Amino acid sequence: MQLYLADEYSAYTECMKGAGTVASQGECFAEFKEAAQRKLPADVLQMLGTMQP
């Protein structure tokens, strides 16, 4: 899964490096989740739930 979402995960990691607050960390996760939703089928997303990478 991580390999399939390598670009999205990389962007998430970079975002988290600059995220100094809990709110900004949440924004990083929201961006990652939106990117994953564009790439993954709905049933896989449901299985993953709200787990952070």
CORZIBEL-V67008 format. One line per field, one symbol per residue. psi: psi as a letter, one per 20 degrees, with the letter a starting at -180 (. if undefined). A space follows every 50 residues. Layout:
psi: ???
This chain:
psi: ghghkggghghgggghhjoirhghhhhgggggggghhhhqqhhghhhhck pq.
